[in-house]
Amino acid sequence: MFSVTVRDHIMIAHSFTGEVYGPAQKLHGATFVVDATFRRPELDDDNIVVDIGAASQQLQAICGGLSYRNLDDEPDFLGINTSTEFLAKVIADRLAGKVAAGELGAGAAGLTGITVTLHESHIAWASYERDL
């Protein structure tokens, strides 16, 4: 299996509901390094996994739509605990939509999976992996 990873980041504010979250129940900020890994079993006709420039642009667009926002106020997330794991899925699903819409180029049609990893710090991160 071949893979290519591109990186960006998001800066958000949010709060959580539930005692499991302890002090994070209060409004707080978070900065995540976001890695998006694209997979395919064989390289395309140009011997690449995906156009890195296009993948970077689409990840940047998705991250830009989340950054500098209080997710508690966003209609898509009302009443949802926007955990690191949950946000990894949101970004992966949005990237999958971009692939399906052809926004990563024609060669991206051969992609078979995406993994998105959100790094909370140098010692903690969470990922979501999905098929295409």
VOVEX-704704 format. One record per residue: x, y, z of N, C-alpha, C in turn. Coordinates in Angstrom, 1 decimal. Atoms other than C-alpha are relative to their C-alpha. Example, Ala and Ser with C-alpha at 12.3 -4.5 7.8 and 13.67 -1.06 7.14 Angstrom:
BEGIN
> 0.9; -1.2; 0.0; 12.3; -4.5; 7.8; 0.9; 1.2; 0.0
> -0.9; -1.1; 0.0; 13.7; -1.1; 7.1; -0.8; 1.1; 0.8
END
This chain:
BEGIN
> 0.9; -1.2; 0.0; 0.0; 0.0; 0.0; 0.9; 1.2; 0.0
> -0.7; -1.3; 0.0; 1.3; 3.5; -0.9; -0.8; 1.0; 0.7
> 0.7; -1.1; -0.6; 0.5; 6.6; 1.0; 0.8; 1.3; -0.1
> -0.5; -1.3; 0.0; 1.1; 10.3; 1.0; -0.7; 0.8; 1.1
> 0.6; -0.8; -1.1; 0.6; 12.6; 4.0; 0.2; 1.5; -0.2
> -0.2; -1.5; 0.0; 0.0; 16.4; 4.0; -0.5; 0.5; 1.4
> 0.2; -0.5; -1.4; -0.2; 18.6; 7.1; -0.5; 1.4; 0.0
> 0.5; -1.4; -0.3; -2.0; 21.7; 8.3; -0.3; 0.1; 1.5
> 0.3; -0.1; -1.4; -3.4; 22.9; 11.6; -1.4; 0.7; 0.1
> 1.2; -0.8; -0.3; -6.6; 24.2; 13.2; 0.2; 0.5; 1.4
> 0.1; -0.6; -1.3; -7.1; 26.5; 16.1; -1.5; 0.3; 0.3
> 1.4; -0.1; -0.2; -10.5; 26.2; 17.7; -0.3; 0.3; 1.5
> 0.5; -0.1; -1.4; -12.5; 26.9; 20.9; -1.2; -0.9; 0.1
> 1.1; 0.9; -0.3; -15.0; 24.5; 22.4; -0.1; -0.4; 1.4
> 0.2; 0.5; -1.4; -16.4; 23.0; 25.6; -0.6; -1.4; -0.2
> 0.5; 1.4; 0.0; -17.6; 19.5; 26.5; -1.1; -0.1; 1.1
> 1.0; 0.3; -1.0; -20.6; 18.1; 28.4; 0.3; -1.4; 0.5
> -0.3; 1.3; -0.5; -19.9; 15.2; 30.7; 1.1; 0.0; 1.0
> -1.0; -0.1; -1.1; -17.9; 14.6; 33.9; 1.3; -0.6; -0.5
> -1.2; 0.7; 0.5; -15.4; 12.4; 31.9; 1.0; 1.1; -0.5
> -0.8; -1.0; 0.5; -14.1; 15.7; 30.5; 0.7; 0.9; 1.0
> -0.6; -0.7; -1.1; -13.2; 17.2; 33.9; 0.0; 1.5; -0.4
> 0.0; -1.5; 0.2; -12.0; 20.9; 33.5; -0.3; 0.4; -1.4
> 0.2; -0.3; 1.4; -12.4; 20.7; 29.7; -1.5; 0.2; -0.3
> 1.4; -0.4; 0.2; -16.2; 21.1; 30.3; -0.2; 1.5; -0.2
> 0.1; -1.5; 0.2; -15.5; 24.8; 30.4; 0.6; 0.3; -1.4
> -0.5; -0.5; 1.2; -14.8; 26.8; 27.3; 1.5; 0.1; 0.0
> -1.4; 0.0; 0.1; -11.2; 26.3; 26.2; 0.4; 0.0; -1.4
> -0.5; 0.0; 1.3; -9.0; 26.7; 23.2; 0.9; -1.3; -0.3
> -0.8; 1.2; 0.4; -7.2; 23.9; 21.3; 0.7; 0.3; -1.4
> -0.7; -0.1; 1.3; -4.6; 23.9; 18.5; 0.4; -1.4; -0.3
> -0.3; 1.3; 0.5; -4.2; 20.7; 16.5; 0.8; 0.1; -1.2
> -0.7; 0.3; 1.2; -1.6; 19.7; 14.0; -0.9; -1.1; -0.7
> 0.9; 0.9; 0.7; -3.7; 17.9; 11.3; 0.8; -0.7; -1.1
> -0.7; 0.8; 1.0; -2.1; 15.1; 9.2; -1.1; -0.8; -0.8
> 1.0; 0.7; 0.8; -4.2; 13.7; 6.3; 0.9; -0.9; -0.9
> -0.8; 1.1; 0.7; -2.8; 10.4; 4.8; -1.0; -0.6; -1.0
> 0.8; 0.6; 1.1; -4.1; 9.2; 1.4; 0.6; -1.3; -0.4
> -0.6; 1.4; 0.3; -3.7; 5.5; 0.5; -0.6; -0.5; -1.3
> 0.4; 0.8; 1.2; -3.9; 3.4; -2.6; 1.0; -1.1; -0.2
> -0.8; 1.1; 0.2; -2.6; 0.0; -3.6; 1.0; 0.1; -1.1
> -0.9; -0.1; 1.1; -1.0; 1.0; -6.8; 0.2; 1.5; -0.4
> -0.2; -1.4; 0.4; 0.5; 4.3; -8.1; -0.8; 0.3; -1.2
> 0.7; -0.3; 1.2; -1.4; 6.2; -10.7; 0.9; 0.1; -1.3
> -0.8; 0.0; 1.2; -0.2; 6.7; -14.3; 1.2; 1.0; 0.1
> -1.1; -0.9; -0.2; 2.1; 9.5; -13.1; 0.9; -0.5; 1.1
> -0.8; 0.6; -1.1; 3.6; 7.2; -10.4; -0.1; 0.8; 1.3
> 0.2; -0.7; -1.2; 2.1; 9.2; -7.6; -1.3; -0.6; 0.7
> 1.2; 0.4; -0.7; -0.5; 8.5; -4.9; -1.1; 1.0; -0.2
> 0.9; -1.1; 0.2; -2.2; 11.9; -5.2; 0.8; 1.3; -0.2
> -0.6; -1.3; 0.2; -1.4; 15.4; -6.3; 0.2; 0.7; 1.4
> -0.3; -0.5; -1.4; 0.3; 16.7; -3.1; -0.5; 1.5; 0.1
> 0.5; -1.3; 0.0; -0.5; 20.3; -4.1; -1.5; 0.1; 0.2
> 1.5; 0.0; -0.2; -4.2; 19.6; -4.5; -0.4; -0.5; 1.3
> 0.3; 0.6; -1.3; -4.3; 17.5; -1.4; 0.2; 1.1; 1.1
> -0.3; -1.0; -1.0; -2.7; 20.3; 0.6; -1.0; 1.2; -0.1
> 0.9; -1.1; 0.1; -5.0; 23.0; -0.8; -1.4; -0.4; 0.6
> 1.3; 0.4; -0.5; -8.1; 20.9; 0.0; 0.0; -0.1; 1.6
> -0.1; 0.1; -1.5; -6.9; 20.2; 3.6; 0.0; 1.4; 0.6
> -0.1; -1.3; -0.5; -6.1; 23.8; 4.0; -1.4; 0.7; 0.0
> 1.3; -0.6; 0.1; -9.6; 24.8; 2.9; -0.9; -0.5; 1.1
> 0.8; 0.6; -1.0; -11.2; 22.4; 5.3; 0.4; 0.5; 1.4
> -0.5; -0.5; -1.3; -9.0; 23.5; 8.2; -0.4; 1.5; 0.2
> 0.4; -1.4; -0.1; -9.7; 27.1; 7.4; -1.4; 0.2; 0.3
> 1.4; -0.1; -0.4; -13.4; 26.5; 7.7; -0.3; -0.3; 1.4
> 0.2; 0.3; -1.4; -12.9; 25.2; 11.2; 0.8; 1.0; 1.0
> -0.9; -0.8; -0.8; -10.2; 27.5; 12.5; -0.6; 1.4; 0.5
> 0.4; -1.3; -0.6; -10.7; 30.6; 14.7; -1.5; 0.0; 0.2
> 1.4; 0.1; -0.3; -14.2; 29.4; 15.6; -0.3; -0.6; 1.3
> 0.5; 0.7; -1.2; -16.0; 28.5; 18.8; -1.0; -1.1; -0.6
> 0.8; 1.1; 0.6; -17.3; 25.1; 17.6; -1.4; -0.2; 0.7
> 1.3; 0.1; -0.7; -20.1; 25.3; 20.3; -1.0; 0.8; -0.7
> 0.9; -0.9; 0.6; -21.6; 28.0; 18.2; -0.3; -0.4; -1.5
> 0.2; 0.4; 1.4; -21.4; 26.2; 14.8; -1.2; -0.9; -0.1
> 1.2; 0.8; 0.2; -24.7; 24.8; 13.5; 0.3; -1.5; -0.2
> -0.3; 1.4; 0.2; -23.0; 21.5; 12.4; 0.3; -0.7; 1.3
> -0.5; 0.7; -1.2; -21.8; 20.8; 15.9; -0.9; 0.3; 1.3
> 0.9; -0.3; -1.2; -24.7; 22.0; 18.2; -0.3; -1.3; 0.8
> 0.3; 1.1; -0.9; -25.0; 19.7; 21.2; 0.9; -1.2; -0.2
> -1.0; 1.1; 0.2; -22.0; 17.5; 20.1; 1.3; 0.3; 0.7
> -1.3; -0.1; -0.6; -18.9; 16.9; 22.1; 1.0; -0.1; -1.2
> -0.9; 0.0; 1.1; -16.3; 17.9; 19.5; 1.4; -0.5; 0.4
> -1.3; 0.6; -0.5; -13.6; 15.6; 20.8; 1.0; -0.1; -1.2
> -1.1; 0.1; 1.0; -10.3; 15.1; 19.0; -0.4; -1.1; -1.0
> 0.4; 1.1; 0.9; -11.6; 11.8; 17.6; -1.1; 0.4; -0.9
> 1.1; -0.4; 0.8; -14.8; 13.3; 16.4; 0.5; 1.0; -1.1
> -0.5; -1.0; 1.0; -13.0; 16.2; 14.6; 0.9; -0.7; -1.0
> -0.8; 0.7; 1.0; -10.6; 13.7; 12.9; -1.0; -0.6; -1.0
> 1.0; 0.6; 0.9; -13.7; 12.0; 11.5; -0.6; 1.1; -0.9
> 0.5; -1.1; 0.7; -15.2; 15.3; 10.4; 0.9; 0.4; -1.2
> -0.9; -0.4; 1.0; -12.1; 16.3; 8.5; 0.2; -1.1; -1.1
> -0.1; 1.1; 1.0; -11.7; 12.8; 6.9; -1.2; -0.1; -0.9
> 1.2; 0.1; 0.9; -15.3; 12.8; 5.7; -0.1; 1.2; -0.9
> 0.0; -1.2; 0.9; -15.0; 16.3; 4.3; 1.1; -0.2; -1.1
> -1.0; 0.3; 1.0; -11.8; 15.2; 2.5; -0.5; -1.0; -1.0
> 0.6; 1.1; 0.9; -13.6; 12.1; 1.1; -1.0; 0.7; -0.9
> 0.9; -0.7; 0.9; -16.2; 14.5; -0.3; 0.7; 0.7; -1.1
> -0.9; -0.7; 1.0; -13.5; 16.5; -2.0; 0.5; -1.0; -1.0
> -0.5; 1.0; 0.9; -12.1; 13.3; -3.5; -1.1; -0.4; -1.0
> 1.2; 0.4; 0.8; -15.6; 12.2; -4.7; -0.4; 1.1; -1.0
> 0.3; -1.1; 0.9; -16.1; 15.7; -6.3; 1.0; 0.3; -1.0
> -1.0; -0.2; 0.9; -12.9; 15.4; -8.2; 1.0; 1.2; 0.3
> -0.8; -1.2; -0.4; -11.2; 18.3; -6.3; 1.4; -0.3; 0.3
> -1.4; 0.3; -0.2; -8.0; 16.4; -5.8; 0.6; -0.6; -1.3
> -0.5; 0.5; 1.3; -7.6; 15.6; -9.5; -0.5; -1.3; -0.4
> 0.6; 1.3; 0.6; -8.6; 12.7; -11.8; 0.8; -1.2; 0.6
> -0.7; 1.2; -0.5; -5.8; 10.5; -10.4; -0.4; -0.4; 1.4
> 0.5; 0.4; -1.3; -7.4; 10.6; -7.0; -1.1; -1.0; 0.0
> 1.1; 1.0; 0.0; -10.1; 8.3; -8.2; 0.5; -1.3; 0.4
> -0.5; 1.3; -0.4; -7.8; 5.4; -7.4; 0.3; -0.1; 1.5
> -0.2; 0.1; -1.5; -7.5; 6.3; -3.7; -1.0; -1.0; 0.6
> 0.8; 1.0; -0.7; -8.8; 3.6; -1.4; -0.3; 0.4; 1.4
> 0.2; -0.4; -1.4; -8.6; 5.3; 2.0; 0.7; 1.3; 0.4
> -0.5; -1.2; -0.6; -7.9; 8.3; 4.1; 0.1; -0.2; 1.5
> -0.1; -0.1; -1.4; -6.6; 8.6; 7.6; 0.3; 1.4; 0.4
> -0.3; -1.4; -0.5; -6.7; 11.9; 9.5; 0.4; -0.2; 1.5
> -0.5; 0.0; -1.4; -4.7; 12.3; 12.7; 0.1; 1.5; 0.5
> -0.1; -1.3; -0.7; -5.1; 15.3; 15.0; 0.9; -0.2; 1.2
> -1.0; 0.0; -1.0; -2.1; 15.9; 17.2; -0.4; 1.1; 1.0
> 0.3; -1.0; -1.1; -3.1; 17.6; 20.5; 1.2; 0.5; 0.6
> -1.3; -0.4; -0.6; 0.5; 17.7; 21.7; 1.0; -1.0; -0.5
> -1.0; 0.9; 0.4; 3.7; 15.9; 21.2; -0.1; -1.4; 0.7
> 0.2; 1.3; -0.6; 2.4; 13.1; 23.5; -1.4; -0.6; -0.1
> 1.4; 0.5; 0.2; -1.3; 12.7; 22.5; -0.5; 0.4; -1.3
> 0.6; -0.3; 1.2; -3.1; 12.4; 19.3; -1.1; -1.1; -0.3
> 1.1; 1.0; 0.3; -6.2; 10.6; 17.8; -0.1; 0.0; -1.5
> 0.1; 0.2; 1.4; -6.9; 9.3; 14.3; -1.4; -0.6; -0.3
> 1.2; 0.7; 0.6; -9.9; 8.3; 12.1; 0.4; -0.5; -1.3
> -0.3; 0.7; 1.3; -9.4; 5.9; 9.2; -1.2; -0.4; -0.7
> 1.2; 0.4; 0.7; -12.0; 5.5; 6.5; 0.4; -0.5; -1.4
> -0.1; 0.4; 1.3; -12.3; 3.7; 3.2; -0.6; 1.0; -1.0
> 0.6; -0.8; 1.0; -13.1; 5.5; 0.0; -0.7; -0.9; -1.1
END
